[in-house]
Structure formats: structure tokens, C-alpha cells
Amino acid sequence: MYDGERNYTHMYDTERMVSLWTAYPLNSLHMGDLSRPSSWYYHPDIDQGKQADLTSHSYSGDVYSRGHMIPNGSRNGIKEMQKQTFYVTNSVPQRQDRFNGTIWNALENAIQFIAETEEVYVVTGVAFNKVGEAKAIEYITPSDNTSQKCAIPNYFYKVVLKVNKSGSAITSARAVGFWFVHQDYTGTDFSQYSVSVDQIEQWTGMDFFVNLPDNVETAAEKTNISWTEFQNF
């Protein structure tokens, strides 16, 4: 929270030491050109012993970075909100050079571009298995604390929602989802990884946007629309 306004909501796994999902609204008031903080911080409301030791340095090795679940660029217009994106509980081990810094960054920037002119609602999450799968989970340690183990996600996803209103009533909505195997990618064309939100719900067991009227939610989530269709809604 900041000044009575919701910043973001998230679920942090204290055993795996990663954030499982983060949900937030995004509009032009949240974004700006504040300098990027040079430090990370412990979340003040969570036992420090249950948080990864990432305040000074990242994960061990040079492959994985402290991947933001809600990015700095989505909150760099309000200093206190921005600082909260640098809580270590907003970090997950994310392949840097050909994922976080490329295709994933391109998707984040595209969402922020839309939010310059209209509000959107975003959920960013990770998964270790699709429902019914039994993939192995690998772990990495913070470089400053090799006794801790942080789980490396096998998948990353985003779901993004737009709504139309008549007064305060939501009359229609459209949602688009993106699902990525956590691996290196060539290029930055995120659009080819769009899937329906319904599909991501099936893979994760999650239920997104439950506050929408049922008929609006069903229509918004069931169709696998393209990024262009979502932009033009």
C-alpha cells in the first residue's frame, strides 16, 4: 500500500523463497522517470529469516538475475511504490540474457505502453509444474548466503485485462495471456506466446479476475486473442 492506494498484491512462498504471483493495476500515474534504486530491501512485514538474502547481490553464478514480478518501470513514477518493487520478496530467479533482458522485457514494455493511455490489470506468475505434471524443480542459492535455496521456476506467465465501463458498472472486458517455458529465447517477439487466460487457469489451477461479473469474465477469458486484438479492444 501507499497513501491508501493498493500498490500490488502477491503470494510469497517462504519455503521456496520466491513470489508465486503478483497482481497489480497499472496506469500512467504509476509510471515516470525516477532513477532506478541501487539497493534491494527486505519486506518489512515478513520474517527476514524467510526471505532470500538478495539485498546486496543477486543469485550465484551469472545466468540468473533478480527478476521483478512487478517491474521497476511499472512503478517508477511514485518513489515509495517503486521502492516496494525492490523488496526481495518481489524477486524470482530468472534467466537474464535471453529471457528477462529480452523477450520478457519487451512484453513488460508493451504493457506499460498501453497503460500510458488506459488502465490495465496485470497478474504475473510462475509455475513449477502444469496441473498433472511432475517436472523436477531446480534450486539456486543467493551469492551472499549459500545455505538458502531458491526454487527456479519452470514457467513464467502474465495475464492482462482491459475493461469497459458505463459509469461504475463493467460492461465488457478482454484479457490476454502469455505463457513461457523458462528458457533462453531468440528475439523479442512475445506475441507468438499468447494463450487464452482460460488455458493458463487450467495449467495453474488459478482463477483470475474473479471480481468481474460472471458473464463478462467468461467472455474475456475464454478466447485466445492476439496481442493486436487486445491492443485494439
Secondary structure, DSSP 8 states (H G I E B T S, - for coil): -BTTB---EEEEETTTTEEEEEEEEE-GGG-------S--B--TTS-GGGS-S-SSS-BSSSSEEEEESS-GGGSTTSHHHHHHTTBGGGEEEEEIIIIITTHHHHHHHHHHHHHTTS-EEEEEEEESS-TT-----EEE-BTT-TT--EEE-SEEEEEEEEEEEETTEEEEEEEEEEEEESS--SS--GGGGEE-HHHHHHHH-----TTS-HHHHHHHHHS---HHHHHH-
